Amino acid sequence: MCSIHKLPPIRVGLIADEPIRLEGLASVFEEEAGEDHAQLLPVIGTIAELLQTATLEYLVVDLNSSSGGMKTLVDIRRRRPDLRLIVIGPEGDDELVMESILAGARAYLDLKASPQIVHQAIEVVTSGSIWAPRRLLSKLIDRLRPAGDTSLTSDLPHLTAREQEVLDLILMARSNREIARQLGIEERTVKAHVGRLMRKAGADNRIELSMRALSHAMVEDAGPDEGR
């Protein structure tokens, strides 16, 4: 009898000062993992304890109940730059969203986000993508680009129709498995397309590819504003 291969669980640290908020965040992990996703396991502790856990790669930070605010993110970035952060913060503060991304956030959600959406955003981040409004990523590119730097505005190589489809889905924070399922192709084929896209854009990872794509207007403006 053949056994079904299961992905190893992914441990995610939780930071929130208020016990009721912490309990609410922990409840997000009661949801079953989506198809082709690893089960997410919450890790609760003080900031010091979580940052000292070398095997921890992901951290959910609730800015709404964290007394440190942005300082907390900056401190985490300084002490553990390898951590991928999922930030929950106030709604409608574009500047805070961009500051959070600069401080290492791979996802930003507001208080309206349901437990299902929070769970989905964490899965997106653990699959190597980013969850944030695309319009803000575009603004972020402008902020990061030095004055007079045209390296991100030079002409780009032509994309095939399939590469364009894959890129559009990357910008919607879809994983390789999700892209393969939606386009009806093999996951290894998606990986090959992603590799070619990175080479054409001069990007080292999916997030840099997304930011360069937005800067170069490689994406047809036919979808929603949100990068998810």
Secondary structure, DSSP 8 states (H G I E B T S, - for coil): ---------EEEEEE-SSHHHHHHHHHHTTS---TT---EEEEE--HHHHHT-TT--EEEEETTT-TTTHHHHHHHHHH-TT-EEEEEE-TT-HHHHHHHHHTTEEEEEETT--HHHHHHHHHHHHTT--BEEHHHHHHHHHHHS-TT--TTTS------HHHHHHHHHHTTT--HHHHHHHHTS-HHHHHHHHHHHHHHHT-SSHHHHHHHHHHHT-S-S-S-SEE-
